[in-house]
């Protein structure tokens, strides 16, 4: 009997080694699958696929282990494999330039592009207030050959009593403007449930500074097929900003445009403090295009031009700024929006510089 017991023990030992070898092989294949998923922008964990594999195993189970034991054992194996894929993912984020050395370029049907090596403009009113207001700015932009217009239909405000935007009616106004002037619409979404509704109106979903840490909103943005313009949070570090972009990319959408819009510091000479050094840091660390919002970063029309020049000089892919036909009656940010005359001066000063960048002269 002792010899028989020893024989069974040796048999179990051999089986353990076979199991270890098979688990090692499975782990190696799982890591390869993780590499492919990262390159294709596919989420690491796929609960539907896991359920299919478990059902197939249970169908083939002939004992002596019960179906529940088989399910428990293989769920642990699946979890370990997923953890391997996630561990690799943490070494190189989807947005990391180490994973993707070439620049991400966001293309648009009207010929616009952000991140292609040329410098781009995104201008427009802070809030959508009327069709006439948006059209006045759009007509000016279209006459200049521009490809984008921004405008807020949903406005997260510091005070609950301030103008919160026109909602879907504002998006309809923007869509009318797009149809008239062939401009790509950039507008902010603040509620994850609104992406589906807004998809019929908006070309670029903006996630504002106040929502940079709204992780459910970021996840939902990652499940859309439209580009996302992500603004840096009011007090976010560069690492936190990159990780917020990773939330979007990890859900499958890597058409992300980063936007430096100033951070909150002790300085009060400007609305925020423009962290100009973030631009080259973001360009070095990620493959995503980076824009600079000179309106929200400074809050001062008298210094928007030099800050825009500085942004271009350090490698920004473009500049954002707010323009309103009559800022004195604007329902939000009236003091920092340029009127059309101020905007034309700003544009006339900046456009030749951009042309030189785009022609490789600078």
C-alpha positions in Angstrom: 0.0 0.0 0.0 2.9 2.4 0.8 4.4 1.8 -2.7 1.0 2.5 -4.2 0.6 5.7 -2.3 4.0 6.8 -3.4 3.2 6.0 -7.0 0.1 8.2 -6.8 2.1 11.0 -5.2 4.7 10.9 -8.0 1.9 10.9 -10.5 0.4 14.0 -8.9 3.9 15.6 -8.9 4.2 15.0 -12.6 0.8 16.4 -13.3 1.6 19.5 -11.2 4.7 20.1 -13.4 2.6 19.7 -16.5 0.0 22.1 -15.1 2.8 24.6 -14.3 4.1 24.3 -17.9 0.7 24.8 -19.4 0.0 27.8 -17.1 3.4 29.3 -18.2 2.5 28.8 -21.8 -0.9 30.4 -21.2 0.6 33.3 -19.5 3.0 34.0 -22.4 0.1 33.8 -24.9 -2.0 36.1 -22.6 0.9 38.7 -22.6 1.0 38.6 -26.4 -2.8 39.1 -26.5 -2.3 42.1 -24.2 0.3 43.6 -26.6 -2.1 43.3 -29.5 -5.0 44.8 -27.5 -2.9 47.8 -26.6 -1.9 48.4 -30.2 -5.5 48.1 -31.3 -6.8 50.2 -28.4 -8.9 47.3 -27.1 -9.8 47.1 -23.4 -7.8 44.4 -21.5 -10.7 42.9 -19.6 -13.5 41.4 -21.7 -16.2 39.9 -19.5 -18.2 38.6 -22.5 -15.2 36.6 -23.7 -14.5 35.3 -20.2 -18.1 34.1 -19.9 -17.9 32.3 -23.2 -14.7 30.5 -22.2 -16.2 29.4 -18.8 -19.4 28.1 -20.5 -17.4 26.1 -23.0 -15.3 24.6 -20.2 -18.3 23.7 -18.1 -20.0 22.0 -21.1 -16.9 19.8 -21.4 -16.6 19.0 -17.7 -17.1 15.3 -16.9 -16.0 15.5 -13.3 -14.8 14.6 -10.7 -14.8 18.4 -10.0 -18.2 20.1 -9.9 -19.1 22.9 -12.4 -18.8 25.5 -9.7 -15.3 24.3 -8.7 -14.2 24.3 -12.4 -15.6 27.8 -12.7 -13.8 29.0 -9.6 -10.5 27.5 -10.7 -10.5 29.0 -14.1 -11.8 32.4 -13.0 -8.6 32.6 -10.9 -6.5 31.6 -14.0 -8.3 34.2 -16.1 -7.8 36.9 -13.5 -4.1 36.1 -13.2 -3.8 36.4 -17.0 -5.7 39.7 -17.1 -3.4 41.0 -14.3 -0.4 40.1 -16.5 -1.8 42.1 -19.3 -2.6 45.1 -17.0 0.9 44.9 -15.6 2.4 45.3 -19.0 -0.1 48.1 -19.7 1.0 50.0 -16.7 4.6 50.0 -18.0 3.6 51.7 -21.2 0.3 53.6 -21.2 -1.9 53.7 -24.3 -1.1 57.4 -24.6 2.7 56.9 -24.0 5.1 57.8 -26.7 7.1 54.7 -25.6 4.3 52.5 -26.8 3.5 54.6 -29.9 6.5 56.7 -31.1 4.7 58.3 -34.0 2.4 61.3 -33.4 -1.4 60.8 -33.3 -3.1 63.0 -35.9 -6.8 63.7 -35.6 -8.3 64.1 -39.0 -11.7 65.7 -40.0 -13.9 65.4 -43.1 -13.7 69.1 -43.9 -9.9 68.8 -44.3 -9.0 70.0 -40.8 -6.4 68.1 -38.8 -4.8 68.5 -35.4 -1.4 67.0 -34.7 -0.1 66.7 -38.3 2.8 69.0 -37.8 0.9 72.1 -38.7 -0.5 74.6 -36.3 -4.3 74.8 -35.8 -6.8 77.4 -34.4 -10.0 76.7 -32.4 -11.9 79.8 -31.8 -15.5 80.7 -30.8 -17.8 82.0 -28.1 -17.6 80.8 -24.5 -21.4 80.0 -24.6 -23.9 79.5 -27.3 -26.5 82.2 -26.8 -28.3 82.5 -30.2 -28.0 81.5 -33.8 -27.1 85.1 -34.8 -24.3 85.2 -32.2 -22.7 81.9 -33.3 -23.1 82.7 -37.0 -21.4 86.0 -36.7 -18.3 84.4 -35.4 -18.5 81.4 -37.8 -18.8 83.7 -40.8 -15.6 85.5 -39.8 -13.8 82.2 -39.2 -15.0 80.7 -42.5 -13.8 83.8 -44.4 -10.3 83.2 -42.9 -10.3 79.5 -44.1 -10.5 78.1 -40.5 -11.8 74.6 -39.9 -13.1 74.7 -36.3 -15.5 76.6 -34.0 -16.0 76.1 -30.3 -19.0 76.9 -28.3 -20.5 75.8 -25.0 -24.0 74.4 -24.8 -23.5 72.8 -21.3 -21.7 75.2 -19.0 -20.5 73.9 -15.6 -20.3 77.2 -13.6 -18.9 78.0 -10.1 -22.2 79.5 -9.0 -25.4 77.5 -9.5 -27.2 80.8 -10.4 -25.0 81.6 -13.4 -26.0 80.8 -16.9 -25.7 77.0 -17.4 -26.0 76.9 -21.2 -28.9 76.2 -23.7 -28.3 72.4 -23.6 -29.5 70.5 -26.7 -30.9 73.7 -28.2 -27.4 75.1 -28.1 -26.1 72.0 -29.9 -28.8 72.4 -32.6 -27.6 76.0 -33.1 -24.0 74.8 -33.5 -25.2 72.1 -36.0 -27.0 74.8 -38.1 -23.7 76.7 -38.1 -21.7 73.7 -39.2 -24.1 73.1 -42.1 -23.8 76.7 -43.2 -20.1 77.2 -42.8 -18.5 73.7 -42.9 -16.8 74.1 -39.6 -16.0 71.3 -37.1 -18.0 71.8 -33.9 -16.1 71.6 -30.5 -18.4 71.5 -27.5 -18.3 70.4 -24.0 -20.2 67.4 -22.5 -20.7 67.2 -18.8 -23.0 64.2 -18.4 -22.1 60.7 -19.5 -25.7 60.1 -20.6 -25.5 63.0 -23.1 -22.9 61.6 -25.4 -25.4 59.6 -27.5 -27.6 62.7 -27.9 -24.8 65.0 -28.7 -23.2 62.7 -31.2 -25.5 63.9 -34.0 -24.4 67.5 -33.5 -20.7 67.6 -32.3 -17.5 66.8 -34.1 -15.2 67.0 -31.0 -16.4 66.3 -27.5 -14.7 68.6 -25.0 -14.2 67.6 -21.4 -13.6 70.7 -19.4 -11.1 71.4 -16.6 -13.7 70.8 -13.9 -14.5 67.4 -15.2 -10.9 66.1 -15.8 -11.3 63.9 -12.8 -14.9 62.8 -13.6 -13.8 59.2 -14.3 -17.2 57.9 -15.4 -17.4 60.8 -17.9 -13.9 59.9 -19.1 -14.8 56.3 -19.5 -17.9 57.1 -21.5 -15.8 59.4 -23.7 -13.5 56.5 -24.4 -16.4 54.5 -25.7 -17.4 57.1 -28.4 -16.0 57.2 -31.9 -15.5 61.0 -31.9 -12.3 62.9 -31.0 -12.0 64.1 -27.4 -10.5 67.5 -26.4 -9.4 67.0 -22.8 -8.6 70.1 -20.7 -6.2 70.0 -17.8 -7.8 70.3 -14.4 -7.6 73.4 -12.3 -5.0 71.9 -9.9 -4.0 68.8 -11.8 -0.4 67.7 -12.1 0.9 66.7 -15.5 0.9 63.0 -14.4 -2.7 63.3 -13.4 -3.6 65.0 -16.7 -1.9 62.1 -18.6 -3.7 59.5 -16.5 -7.0 61.2 -17.2 -6.3 60.9 -20.9 -5.4 57.2 -20.3 -8.9 56.6 -18.9 -10.3 57.6 -22.3 -7.7 55.7 -24.3 -8.1 52.5 -22.2 -11.7 52.3 -23.3 -10.6 52.2 -27.0 -10.7 55.9 -28.1 -7.2 57.3 -28.7 -8.3 60.3 -30.8 -7.5 62.6 -27.9 -6.3 66.2 -28.0 -4.8 67.6 -24.8 -5.4 71.2 -23.9 -3.3 73.2 -21.4 -5.5 75.9 -20.0 -3.7 77.1 -17.0 -3.6 75.9 -13.4 -4.6 77.5 -10.1 -1.6 78.9 -8.2 -1.1 81.7 -5.6 -0.7 84.2 -8.5 -3.7 86.5 -9.1 -2.3 88.7 -11.9 -4.0 86.3 -14.4 -7.1 84.2 -14.1 -4.9 81.1 -14.0 -1.2 80.4 -14.4 -0.3 79.2 -17.9 2.1 76.2 -17.4 3.9 76.7 -20.7 6.5 74.0 -19.7 3.7 71.4 -19.8 3.5 71.5 -23.6 7.0 70.1 -24.4 6.6 67.6 -21.4 3.3 66.3 -22.8 4.7 66.2 -26.3 7.8 64.2 -25.1 5.8 61.8 -22.9 2.7 61.2 -25.1 1.9 60.8 -28.7 -1.1 63.1 -28.4 -1.5 66.6 -29.9 -1.4 69.4 -27.4 -3.2 72.8 -27.7 -3.1 75.8 -25.5 -6.1 77.8 -24.4 -4.9 81.4 -24.0 -8.3 82.7 -22.9 -8.8 80.6 -19.7 -5.2 80.5 -18.8 -4.8 84.3 -18.7 -8.2 85.8 -18.6 -6.6 88.9 -20.1 -7.0 90.0 -23.6 -4.0 92.3 -23.4 -1.5 89.3 -23.1 -3.3 86.6 -25.2 -1.1 87.4 -28.2 2.3 86.9 -26.6 1.1 83.8 -24.7 -0.2 82.4 -28.0 3.2 83.0 -29.6 4.9 81.4 -26.6 2.7 78.3 -26.9 3.6 77.9 -30.6 7.3 78.4 -29.8 7.4 75.5 -27.3 5.7 73.1 -29.7 1.9 73.4 -29.2 -0.1 72.0 -32.1 -2.5 74.9 -31.9 -4.2 77.7 -30.0 -7.7 78.1 -28.5 -9.3 81.4 -27.7 -12.8 82.8 -27.1 -14.4 85.2 -29.5 -17.9 86.9 -29.2 -19.6 89.5 -31.4 -20.3 91.7 -28.4 -18.6 90.5 -25.2 -20.3 93.2 -23.2 -23.6 91.3 -23.3 -22.1 87.8 -23.1 -23.8 85.5 -20.6 -20.5 84.1 -19.5 -16.8 85.2 -19.4 -17.7 88.6 -20.8 -14.4 90.2 -19.7 -12.1 87.8 -21.4 -13.7 87.2 -24.8 -12.3 89.1 -27.8 -14.8 91.0 -29.9 -14.4 90.6 -33.7 -12.1 93.7 -34.1 -9.8 92.5 -31.3 -9.9 89.0 -32.7 -9.0 90.2 -36.2 -5.9 92.0 -34.8 -5.0 88.9 -32.8 -5.4 86.7 -35.9 -3.6 89.1 -38.2 -0.6 89.1 -35.9 -0.6 85.4 -35.2 -1.5 83.9 -38.6 1.8 84.9 -40.4 3.7 83.3 -37.6 1.7 80.1 -38.0 2.2 80.1 -41.7 6.0 80.2 -41.1 5.7 77.2 -38.7 3.6 75.3 -41.2 6.0 76.1 -44.1 9.0 74.9 -42.0 10.5 78.4 -41.8 10.6 78.4 -38.0 
